[in-house]
Amino acid sequence: MTDILVLGSKDDLQIQHLTSALRDAGAGPLIVNTNSCPDSLSAVCEPKADSFALLVDQEVFEIDQFCSFFWQRYYPPATRNAVDSKNALSSLSPLFYHRTEHWFNPLPAVRFHQAKPVQLREAFQLGAMIPETLISNDMVRLQHFCQRHERAIIKPVFGGSHTVLINRDNPAAQLSVSSERLPVTVQECIEGDDVRTFVIGSRVFAAAIYSDQPDYRIDEMAYAEAIVIPQDVEALCVAICLQFGMKWCAIDWRRNSKGEFIFLEANPAPMFCRFEAETGLPITETLVQALINCD
């Protein structure tokens, strides 16, 4: 039986879906929730012996018995304070640095996603078109950017909230997101359709997502439809995934009225169940085979 470590919570519906598919394919997934450390999850590390194991509900799992690792979500250890949490995380660190080429996706790729300004620059250098963008907390420059564009959007630099259109008549109210005037991302609004591409190795699956909202994630009427994308965009998807240190990802684009694809971001731990259900694209099957046959 193939052992695959799945990082996340047993209550996560996507993890339930993926682990069920892995079992159907003959694999033996183990769900590891880092929030259960130190209560029911412990690390057993002997650096001199180059040995590391996880103790999950008193059952020992040697790290070398796993052929691949799937990152759904990391939860901070359930400790009393920040210092204890950091100690618990440090004890688990050998897990995240073990055979990083077998992680879907490794820790550096997850951290790189959090550096979205760098993602944009790297994608642009690979040949992707990107929106005119300003990331700053300087109100003068932010307002000048909005004045230069007929329509602009505002979104967080890191994440945690949705994209909204900027009121051109009074942008200051939206740009001053807090009394500390925290940095924000403002971009030109690209008229067109959202497109999401899932990349798994050299395979690319694409769908247009139709919505009349600036952020389709808040639109209950939004729906996805499988599409065929140009070969050069498909090749760019694979190149971006590799350049960003990922074995699989979801890339968000805007397809404008000219049919051009404008890169927005690449997500190393995307949700895919609803996307797959609406489009019929074989994401689960392809991902399962990639995890089982990881080399």
Secondary structure, 3 states (H helix, E strand, C coil): CEEEEEECCCCCHHHHHHHHHHHHCCEEEEEECHHHCCCCEEEEEEHHHCEEEEEECCEEEEHHHEEEEEECCCCCCCCCCHHHHHHHHHHHHHHHCCCHHHEECCHHHHHHHHCHHHHHHHHHHCCCECCCEEEECCHHHHHHHHHHCCCEEEECCCCCCCCEECCCCCCHHHHCCCCCCCCEEEEECCCCEEEEEEEECCEEEEEEEECCCCCHHHCCCCEEEECCCCHHHHHHHHHHHHHCCCCEEEEEEEECCCCCEEEEEEECCCCCHHHHHHHCCCHHHHHHHHHHCCC
